[in-house]
Amino acid sequence: MLLFPLIFSTDSYGQVISYNDFKSVIPILQKEDFKGAFDRTSKLQSTTQNDSSDLHGIITYMNLFSSAGMVTHDQMTHADYFKNAKKYIGHRLVMSSHPCIYSSATGYNSLQFVTIDGELIGKTIATNNAKTTIICFEYFTYTDQINPSEFIGKNVRCGGTLNSVEVNPTNSKVWISRLYIGNAFVRAL
C-alpha cells in the first residue's frame, strides 16, 4: 500500500506532453482566452516536469505568452507575470512559427535578423490579434553561425534557453515583456 502513492507520483512527473496536448491549447490562444491557455499550460507543466521535448518547450512558451496576455486583460499584474516568467529562466523555450522577413521590412509576429553591436540576433515582436499590444519582444542570440538568406521568405520556428525576462518598467500595456533567449536555434518549417 505504501508503494502505490510513490509509483503514482513518479508516473505523473514522468509523463511527456503529447501532440494532442499541444494542439488543445492552440484554439484557446487563437480566441485570446489567455487565462484559459494559462490554466491549461500550467496544468501540463505541473505534470510533465522531466519532459525535455520540443512540445514541452512550446507549452512553456505558451505559458509565458498567455500570462503576458493576461496582463493586457487585467487578469494578472506585471509583477505576477514576472514572478511566473522568472521561474522559467534557464528552461528551454520553443516559440510559435513565424514568417522570416527582411530586417528593413515592418512586421509583427515575424522573425527578423538584425545586427546589434556587431552581433547578428533574431528579433520577433509578438502581438495580440489586433496588433494593438506587444505581448513579447523576443531576442535570440545564436551560438551557431546563421545565414539569414537561408530563412528569408520561409516560415520558421525559433527557440533556445530563456536567459532573462524584462517587464515593462512603467507597467504600461503598450508592451508587456522582453524575453532574451540564448543558445538559440532557427529552423525552417
FIKOLZA-1660 file (N, C-alpha, C; in steps of 0.1 Angstrom, whole numbers, plus 5000, padded with zeros to 4 digits):
% residues 189
   i   px   py   pz ch aa at
   1 5008 4988 5000  A  M  N
   1 5000 5000 5000  A  M CA
   1 5009 5013 5000  A  M  C
   2 5020 5012 5007  A  L  N
   2 5028 5024 5007  A  L CA
   2 5035 5027 4994  A  L  C
   3 5037 5017 4986  A  L  N
   3 5043 5019 4973  A  L CA
   3 5034 5025 4962  A  L  C
   4 5021 5023 4963  A  F  N
   4 5012 5028 4953  A  F CA
   4 5013 5044 4952  A  F  C
   5 5013 5052 4963  A  P  N
   5 5014 5066 4961  A  P CA
   5 5027 5070 4955  A  P  C
   6 5038 5063 4958  A  L  N
   6 5051 5066 4952  A  L CA
   6 5051 5063 4937  A  L  C
   7 5046 5052 4933  A  I  N
   7 5045 5048 4919  A  I CA
   7 5036 5058 4912  A  I  C
   8 5025 5062 4917  A  F  N
   8 5016 5071 4911  A  F CA
   8 5023 5085 4909  A  F  C
   9 5030 5090 4919  A  S  N
   9 5037 5102 4919  A  S CA
   9 5048 5102 4908  A  S  C
  10 5055 5092 4908  A  T  N
  10 5066 5090 4898  A  T CA
  10 5061 5091 4884  A  T  C
  11 5050 5084 4882  A  D  N
  11 5044 5083 4868  A  D CA
  11 5039 5097 4864  A  D  C
  12 5033 5105 4873  A  S  N
  12 5028 5118 4869  A  S CA
  12 5039 5127 4865  A  S  C
  13 5051 5126 4871  A  Y  N
  13 5061 5135 4867  A  Y CA
  13 5069 5129 4855  A  Y  C
  14 5067 5117 4852  A  G  N
  14 5075 5111 4841  A  G CA
  14 5068 5112 4828  A  G  C
  15 5056 5118 4828  A  Q  N
  15 5048 5119 4815  A  Q CA
  15 5055 5129 4806  A  Q  C
  16 5051 5128 4793  A  V  N
  16 5056 5138 4784  A  V CA
  16 5044 5144 4777  A  V  C
  17 5046 5156 4772  A  I  N
  17 5035 5163 4766  A  I CA
  17 5033 5157 4752  A  I  C
  18 5020 5154 4749  A  S  N
  18 5017 5148 4736  A  S CA
  18 5013 5159 4726  A  S  C
  19 5013 5155 4713  A  Y  N
  19 5009 5164 4703  A  Y CA
  19 4995 5169 4705  A  Y  C
  20 4986 5160 4710  A  N  N
  20 4972 5164 4713  A  N CA
  20 4971 5174 4724  A  N  C
  21 4980 5172 4734  A  D  N
  21 4981 5182 4745  A  D CA
  21 4984 5196 4739  A  D  C
  22 4994 5196 4731  A  F  N
  22 4998 5209 4724  A  F CA
  22 4987 5215 4716  A  F  C
  23 4981 5206 4707  A  K  N
  23 4970 5211 4699  A  K CA
  23 4958 5216 4706  A  K  C
  24 4956 5211 4718  A  S  N
  24 4944 5215 4726  A  S CA
  24 4945 5230 4731  A  S  C
  25 4957 5235 4731  A  V  N
  25 4959 5249 4736  A  V CA
  25 4958 5259 4725  A  V  C
  26 4960 5255 4712  A  I  N
  26 4960 5264 4701  A  I CA
  26 4947 5271 4700  A  I  C
  27 4935 5264 4699  A  P  N
  27 4922 5272 4698  A  P CA
  27 4920 5281 4709  A  P  C
  28 4925 5278 4721  A  I  N
  28 4923 5287 4733  A  I CA
  28 4931 5300 4730  A  I  C
  29 4943 5299 4726  A  L  N
  29 4951 5311 4723  A  L CA
  29 4946 5318 4711  A  L  C
  30 4941 5312 4701  A  Q  N
  30 4935 5319 4689  A  Q CA
  30 4923 5327 4693  A  Q  C
  31 4916 5323 4703  A  K  N
  31 4904 5331 4708  A  K CA
  31 4909 5342 4718  A  K  C
  32 4922 5342 4721  A  E  N
  32 4928 5351 4731  A  E CA
  32 4922 5349 4744  A  E  C
  33 4918 5337 4747  A  D  N
  33 4914 5333 4761  A  D CA
  33 4927 5330 4769  A  D  C
  34 4934 5341 4772  A  F  N
  34 4947 5340 4778  A  F CA
  34 4947 5332 4792  A  F  C
  35 4936 5335 4799  A  K  N
  35 4935 5328 4812  A  K CA
  35 4933 5313 4810  A  K  C
  36 4924 5309 4801  A  G  N
  36 4922 5295 4798  A  G CA
  36 4935 5288 4793  A  G  C
  37 4943 5295 4784  A  A  N
  37 4955 5290 4779  A  A CA
  37 4966 5288 4791  A  A  C
  38 4966 5299 4799  A  F  N
  38 4975 5298 4811  A  F CA
  38 4972 5287 4820  A  F  C
  39 4959 5285 4823  A  D  N
  39 4955 5274 4832  A  D CA
  39 4958 5261 4826  A  D  C
  40 4956 5259 4813  A  R  N
  40 4958 5246 4806  A  R CA
  40 4973 5243 4806  A  R  C
  41 4981 5253 4802  A  T  N
  41 4996 5251 4801  A  T CA
  41 5002 5249 4815  A  T  C
  42 4997 5256 4825  A  S  N
  42 5002 5254 4839  A  S CA
  42 5000 5240 4843  A  S  C
  43 4988 5235 4840  A  K  N
  43 4985 5221 4844  A  K CA
  43 4994 5211 4837  A  K  C
  44 4996 5213 4824  A  L  N
  44 5006 5205 4816  A  L CA
  44 5020 5206 4822  A  L  C
  45 5024 5218 4825  A  Q  N
  45 5037 5220 4831  A  Q CA
  45 5039 5212 4844  A  Q  C
  46 5029 5212 4852  A  S  N
  46 5030 5206 4866  A  S CA
  46 5030 5191 4865  A  S  C
  47 5026 5185 4854  A  T  N
  47 5026 5170 4853  A  T CA
  47 5036 5165 4844  A  T  C
  48 5045 5174 4838  A  T  N
  48 5055 5169 4829  A  T CA
  48 5068 5176 4831  A  T  C
  49 5072 5177 4843  A  Q  N
  49 5084 5184 4847  A  Q CA
  49 5097 5179 4841  A  Q  C
  50 5098 5166 4839  A  N  N
  50 5110 5160 4834  A  N CA
  50 5111 5159 4818  A  N  C
  51 5101 5164 4812  A  D  N
  51 5100 5164 4797  A  D CA
  51 5109 5174 4791  A  D  C
  52 5118 5170 4782  A  S  N
  52 5127 5179 4775  A  S CA
  52 5124 5180 4760  A  S  C
  53 5112 5176 4756  A  S  N
  53 5109 5176 4742  A  S CA
  53 5106 5190 4737  A  S  C
  54 5106 5192 4724  A  D  N
  54 5102 5205 4718  A  D CA
  54 5087 5208 4722  A  D  C
  55 5079 5199 4723  A  L  N
  55 5065 5202 4727  A  L CA
  55 5064 5208 4741  A  L  C
  56 5073 5203 4750  A  H  N
  56 5073 5209 4763  A  H CA
  56 5078 5223 4762  A  H  C
  57 5088 5225 4754  A  G  N
  57 5093 5239 4752  A  G CA
  57 5083 5248 4746  A  G  C
  58 5074 5243 4737  A  I  N
  58 5063 5251 4731  A  I CA
  58 5053 5254 4742  A  I  C
  59 5050 5244 4750  A  I  N
  59 5040 5247 4761  A  I CA
  59 5045 5257 4771  A  I  C
  60 5058 5256 4774  A  T  N
  60 5064 5266 4783  A  T CA
  60 5063 5280 4777  A  T  C
  61 5066 5281 4764  A  Y  N
  61 5064 5294 4758  A  Y CA
  61 5050 5299 4758  A  Y  C
  62 5040 5290 4755  A  M  N
  62 5026 5293 4755  A  M CA
  62 5022 5298 4769  A  M  C
  63 5028 5292 4780  A  N  N
  63 5025 5297 4793  A  N CA
  63 5030 5311 4795  A  N  C
  64 5042 5314 4791  A  L  N
  64 5047 5328 4792  A  L CA
  64 5039 5338 4784  A  L  C
  65 5036 5334 4771  A  F  N
  65 5028 5343 4763  A  F CA
  65 5014 5345 4768  A  F  C
  66 5007 5335 4773  A  S  N
  66 4994 5336 4778  A  S CA
  66 4994 5344 4791  A  S  C
  67 5004 5343 4800  A  S  N
  67 5004 5351 4812  A  S CA
  67 5006 5365 4809  A  S  C
  68 5015 5368 4799  A  A  N
  68 5016 5382 4794  A  A CA
  68 5003 5387 4788  A  A  C
  69 4996 5379 4781  A  G  N
  69 4983 5383 4776  A  G CA
  69 4973 5386 4787  A  G  C
  70 4974 5378 4797  A  M  N
  70 4965 5381 4809  A  M CA
  70 4967 5395 4814  A  M  C
  71 4980 5400 4814  A  V  N
  71 4983 5413 4819  A  V CA
  71 4975 5423 4810  A  V  C
  72 4974 5421 4797  A  T  N
  72 4967 5430 4789  A  T CA
  72 4952 5430 4791  A  T  C
  73 4947 5420 4797  A  H  N
  73 4932 5419 4801  A  H CA
  73 4930 5421 4815  A  H  C
  74 4940 5427 4823  A  D  N
  74 4938 5429 4837  A  D CA
  74 4935 5417 4845  A  D  C
  75 4940 5405 4840  A  Q  N
  75 4938 5393 4848  A  Q CA
  75 4950 5389 4855  A  Q  C
  76 4961 5396 4854  A  M  N
  76 4974 5394 4861  A  M CA
  76 4981 5407 4861  A  M  C
  77 4988 5409 4872  A  T  N
  77 4996 5422 4872  A  T CA
  77 5010 5419 4866  A  T  C
  78 5017 5430 4863  A  H  N
  78 5030 5429 4857  A  H CA
  78 5039 5421 4867  A  H  C
  79 5038 5424 4880  A  A  N
  79 5046 5418 4890  A  A CA
  79 5043 5403 4890  A  A  C
  80 5031 5399 4889  A  D  N
  80 5028 5384 4889  A  D CA
  80 5032 5378 4877  A  D  C
  81 5032 5385 4865  A  Y  N
  81 5037 5380 4853  A  Y CA
  81 5052 5377 4855  A  Y  C
  82 5059 5387 4860  A  F  N
  82 5074 5385 4862  A  F CA
  82 5077 5373 4871  A  F  C
  83 5069 5372 4882  A  K  N
  83 5071 5360 4891  A  K CA
  83 5069 5347 4884  A  K  C
  84 5059 5346 4875  A  N  N
  84 5057 5334 4867  A  N CA
  84 5068 5332 4857  A  N  C
  85 5072 5343 4850  A  A  N
  85 5082 5341 4840  A  A CA
  85 5095 5338 4845  A  A  C
  86 5100 5344 4856  A  K  N
  86 5113 5341 4861  A  K CA
  86 5116 5327 4865  A  K  C
  87 5105 5319 4868  A  K  N
  87 5107 5305 4871  A  K CA
  87 5111 5297 4859  A  K  C
  88 5110 5303 4847  A  Y  N
  88 5114 5296 4835  A  Y CA
  88 5128 5300 4830  A  Y  C
  89 5135 5309 4837  A  I  N
  89 5148 5312 4834  A  I CA
  89 5157 5300 4835  A  I  C
  90 5164 5297 4824  A  G  N
  90 5173 5285 4823  A  G CA
  90 5166 5273 4817  A  G  C
  91 5153 5275 4813  A  H  N
  91 5145 5265 4807  A  H CA
  91 5145 5267 4792  A  H  C
  92 5142 5256 4785  A  R  N
  92 5141 5256 4770  A  R CA
  92 5128 5261 4766  A  R  C
  93 5128 5270 4757  A  L  N
  93 5116 5275 4751  A  L CA
  93 5116 5273 4736  A  L  C
  94 5104 5270 4730  A  V  N
  94 5103 5268 4716  A  V CA
  94 5091 5277 4712  A  V  C
  95 5094 5287 4704  A  M  N
  95 5084 5298 4701  A  M CA
  95 5074 5293 4690  A  M  C
  96 5064 5301 4688  A  S  N
  96 5055 5300 4677  A  S CA
  96 5062 5301 4663  A  S  C
  97 5056 5295 4653  A  S  N
  97 5063 5296 4640  A  S CA
  97 5058 5310 4634  A  S  C
  98 5067 5316 4627  A  H  N
  98 5065 5329 4621  A  H CA
  98 5072 5330 4607  A  H  C
  99 5067 5339 4599  A  P  N
  99 5074 5341 4587  A  P CA
  99 5087 5349 4590  A  P  C
 100 5098 5346 4582  A  C  N
 100 5110 5354 4584  A  C CA
 100 5110 5364 4573  A  C  C
 101 5112 5377 4577  A  I  N
 101 5112 5388 4568  A  I CA
 101 5125 5396 4568  A  I  C
 102 5127 5404 4558  A  Y  N
 102 5139 5412 4558  A  Y CA
 102 5139 5422 4570  A  Y  C
 103 5151 5425 4574  A  S  N
 103 5152 5435 4586  A  S CA
 103 5147 5449 4582  A  S  C
 104 5147 5452 4570  A  S  N
 104 5142 5465 4566  A  S CA
 104 5127 5466 4565  A  S  C
 105 5120 5455 4565  A  A  N
 105 5105 5454 4564  A  A CA
 105 5099 5457 4578  A  A  C
 106 5087 5462 4578  A  T  N
 106 5080 5464 4591  A  T CA
 106 5071 5452 4592  A  T  C
 107 5071 5446 4604  A  G  N
 107 5063 5434 4606  A  G CA
 107 5062 5429 4620  A  G  C
 108 5050 5426 4624  A  Y  N
 108 5048 5420 4637  A  Y CA
 108 5046 5405 4635  A  Y  C
 109 5048 5397 4645  A  N  N
 109 5047 5383 4645  A  N CA
 109 5055 5377 4634  A  N  C
 110 5067 5382 4632  A  S  N
 110 5076 5377 4622  A  S CA
 110 5090 5378 4627  A  S  C
 111 5099 5369 4622  A  L  N
 111 5113 5369 4627  A  L CA
 111 5121 5378 4617  A  L  C
 112 5129 5386 4623  A  Q  N
 112 5138 5395 4616  A  Q CA
 112 5152 5393 4621  A  Q  C
 113 5162 5392 4613  A  F  N
 113 5176 5392 4617  A  F CA
 113 5182 5406 4617  A  F  C
 114 5187 5410 4628  A  V  N
 114 5193 5424 4629  A  V CA
 114 5207 5423 4635  A  V  C
 115 5215 5433 4633  A  T  N
 115 5228 5433 4639  A  T CA
 115 5228 5444 4649  A  T  C
 116 5232 5440 4661  A  I  N
 116 5233 5449 4673  A  I CA
 116 5247 5448 4678  A  I  C
 117 5254 5459 4679  A  D  N
 117 5268 5459 4684  A  D CA
 117 5276 5448 4677  A  D  C
 118 5274 5447 4664  A  G  N
 118 5283 5438 4656  A  G CA
 118 5278 5423 4657  A  G  C
 119 5268 5421 4665  A  E  N
 119 5263 5407 4666  A  E CA
 119 5250 5405 4659  A  E  C
 120 5249 5394 4652  A  L  N
 120 5236 5390 4645  A  L CA
 120 5227 5384 4655  A  L  C
 121 5215 5389 4656  A  I  N
 121 5205 5383 4665  A  I CA
 121 5192 5382 4658  A  I  C
 122 5183 5374 4663  A  G  N
 122 5169 5373 4658  A  G CA
 122 5160 5381 4667  A  G  C
 123 5150 5387 4661  A  K  N
 123 5141 5395 4668  A  K CA
 123 5127 5392 4664  A  K  C
 124 5118 5390 4673  A  T  N
 124 5103 5389 4670  A  T CA
 124 5096 5398 4679  A  T  C
 125 5085 5404 4673  A  I  N
 125 5076 5412 4681  A  I CA
 125 5063 5405 4680  A  I  C
 126 5060 5398 4691  A  A  N
 126 5047 5390 4692  A  A CA
 126 5036 5399 4698  A  A  C
 127 5025 5400 4691  A  T  N
 127 5014 5409 4695  A  T CA
 127 5001 5401 4697  A  T  C
 128 4991 5408 4701  A  N  N
 128 4978 5403 4702  A  N CA
 128 4972 5402 4688  A  N  C
 129 4960 5396 4686  A  N  N
 129 4955 5395 4672  A  N CA
 129 4953 5408 4665  A  N  C
 130 4948 5419 4673  A  A  N
 130 4946 5432 4667  A  A CA
 130 4958 5440 4665  A  A  C
 131 4970 5435 4670  A  K  N
 131 4983 5442 4669  A  K CA
 131 4982 5455 4676  A  K  C
 132 4975 5456 4687  A  T  N
 132 4974 5468 4695  A  T CA
 132 4983 5468 4707  A  T  C
 133 4988 5456 4710  A  T  N
 133 4997 5454 4722  A  T CA
 133 5008 5445 4719  A  T  C
 134 5020 5448 4722  A  I  N
 134 5031 5439 4721  A  I CA
 134 5032 5431 4733  A  I  C
 135 5029 5418 4732  A  I  N
 135 5029 5409 4743  A  I CA
 135 5043 5406 4747  A  I  C
 136 5052 5402 4737  A  C  N
 136 5066 5399 4740  A  C CA
 136 5075 5404 4729  A  C  C
 137 5085 5411 4732  A  F  N
 137 5097 5412 4723  A  F CA
 137 5105 5400 4726  A  F  C
 138 5110 5393 4716  A  E  N
 138 5118 5381 4718  A  E CA
 138 5131 5384 4710  A  E  C
 139 5142 5382 4718  A  Y  N
 139 5156 5384 4712  A  Y CA
 139 5163 5371 4713  A  Y  C
 140 5169 5366 4701  A  F  N
 140 5175 5354 4701  A  F CA
 140 5190 5356 4698  A  F  C
 141 5199 5350 4706  A  T  N
 141 5213 5351 4704  A  T CA
 141 5217 5336 4701  A  T  C
 142 5223 5335 4689  A  Y  N
 142 5227 5322 4683  A  Y CA
 142 5241 5319 4686  A  Y  C
 143 5244 5306 4689  A  T  N
 143 5258 5302 4691  A  T CA
 143 5263 5297 4678  A  T  C
 144 5255 5291 4669  A  D  N
 144 5259 5287 4656  A  D CA
 144 5258 5299 4647  A  D  C
 145 5267 5298 4636  A  Q  N
 145 5266 5309 4626  A  Q CA
 145 5253 5307 4618  A  Q  C
 146 5246 5318 4616  A  I  N
 146 5233 5319 4609  A  I CA
 146 5235 5326 4596  A  I  C
 147 5229 5321 4585  A  N  N
 147 5229 5328 4572  A  N CA
 147 5215 5332 4570  A  N  C
 148 5211 5345 4573  A  P  N
 148 5197 5349 4572  A  P CA
 148 5191 5346 4558  A  P  C
 149 5198 5347 4548  A  S  N
 149 5193 5345 4534  A  S CA
 149 5187 5331 4533  A  S  C
 150 5191 5321 4541  A  E  N
 150 5185 5308 4541  A  E CA
 150 5171 5307 4546  A  E  C
 151 5167 5318 4554  A  F  N
 151 5154 5318 4561  A  F CA
 151 5144 5328 4556  A  F  C
 152 5149 5339 4549  A  I  N
 152 5140 5349 4545  A  I CA
 152 5129 5344 4535  A  I  C
 153 5117 5347 4538  A  G  N
 153 5106 5342 4530  A  G CA
 153 5100 5329 4534  A  G  C
 154 5106 5323 4544  A  K  N
 154 5101 5310 4549  A  K CA
 154 5095 5311 4562  A  K  C
 155 5086 5302 4566  A  N  N
 155 5081 5301 4579  A  N CA
 155 5092 5294 4588  A  N  C
 156 5094 5299 4599  A  V  N
 156 5105 5294 4608  A  V CA
 156 5100 5293 4622  A  V  C
 157 5107 5285 4630  A  R  N
 157 5105 5283 4644  A  R CA
 157 5118 5286 4651  A  R  C
 158 5118 5294 4661  A  C  N
 158 5130 5297 4669  A  C CA
 158 5128 5291 4683  A  C  C
 159 5139 5290 4690  A  G  N
 159 5139 5286 4704  A  G CA
 159 5153 5286 4710  A  G  C
 160 5154 5282 4722  A  G  N
 160 5166 5282 4730  A  G CA
 160 5164 5283 4744  A  G  C
 161 5173 5288 4752  A  T  N
 161 5173 5288 4766  A  T CA
 161 5169 5302 4771  A  T  C
 162 5159 5303 4779  A  L  N
 162 5155 5317 4784  A  L CA
 162 5166 5321 4794  A  L  C
 163 5173 5332 4790  A  N  N
 163 5183 5338 4798  A  N CA
 163 5178 5348 4808  A  N  C
 164 5169 5357 4803  A  S  N
 164 5164 5367 4812  A  S CA
 164 5150 5372 4807  A  S  C
 165 5143 5379 4816  A  V  N
 165 5130 5384 4813  A  V CA
 165 5130 5399 4818  A  V  C
 166 5124 5407 4810  A  E  N
 166 5123 5421 4814  A  E CA
 166 5108 5425 4813  A  E  C
 167 5103 5431 4823  A  V  N
 167 5089 5435 4823  A  V CA
 167 5088 5450 4821  A  V  C
 168 5078 5455 4814  A  N  N
 168 5077 5470 4812  A  N CA
 168 5078 5477 4825  A  N  C
 169 5088 5486 4826  A  P  N
 169 5091 5492 4839  A  P CA
 169 5080 5502 4843  A  P  C
 170 5072 5507 4834  A  T  N
 170 5061 5516 4837  A  T CA
 170 5048 5510 4839  A  T  C
 171 5048 5496 4838  A  N  N
 171 5035 5488 4839  A  N CA
 171 5025 5492 4828  A  N  C
 172 5030 5498 4817  A  S  N
 172 5022 5501 4806  A  S CA
 172 5017 5488 4799  A  S  C
 173 5006 5489 4792  A  K  N
 173 5002 5478 4784  A  K CA
 173 5005 5479 4769  A  K  C
 174 5013 5489 4766  A  V  N
 174 5018 5491 4752  A  V CA
 174 5027 5479 4748  A  V  C
 175 5036 5475 4757  A  W  N
 175 5043 5463 4756  A  W CA
 175 5044 5457 4770  A  W  C
 176 5044 5444 4771  A  I  N
 176 5044 5437 4784  A  I CA
 176 5058 5432 4788  A  I  C
 177 5065 5425 4779  A  S  N
 177 5077 5419 4783  A  S CA
 177 5088 5418 4772  A  S  C
 178 5100 5416 4776  A  R  N
 178 5111 5412 4767  A  R CA
 178 5117 5399 4772  A  R  C
 179 5118 5390 4762  A  L  N
 179 5124 5377 4765  A  L CA
 179 5138 5376 4758  A  L  C
 180 5148 5373 4765  A  Y  N
 180 5161 5371 4760  A  Y CA
 180 5165 5356 4760  A  Y  C
 181 5167 5351 4748  A  I  N
 181 5169 5337 4746  A  I CA
 181 5183 5334 4741  A  I  C
 182 5191 5327 4748  A  G  N
 182 5204 5323 4744  A  G CA
 182 5205 5309 4739  A  G  C
 183 5217 5305 4734  A  N  N
 183 5219 5292 4728  A  N CA
 183 5207 5289 4718  A  N  C
 184 5204 5299 4710  A  A  N
 184 5191 5299 4702  A  A CA
 184 5194 5291 4689  A  A  C
 185 5182 5287 4684  A  F  N
 185 5182 5280 4671  A  F CA
 185 5171 5286 4662  A  F  C
 186 5172 5284 4649  A  V  N
 186 5162 5288 4640  A  V CA
 186 5161 5276 4630  A  V  C
 187 5148 5272 4627  A  R  N
 187 5146 5261 4618  A  R CA
 187 5135 5265 4608  A  R  C
 188 5138 5262 4595  A  A  N
 188 5127 5264 4585  A  A CA
 188 5117 5253 4586  A  A  C
 189 5105 5256 4585  A  L  N
 189 5094 5246 4585  A  L CA
 189 5091 5241 4572  A  L  C
% end
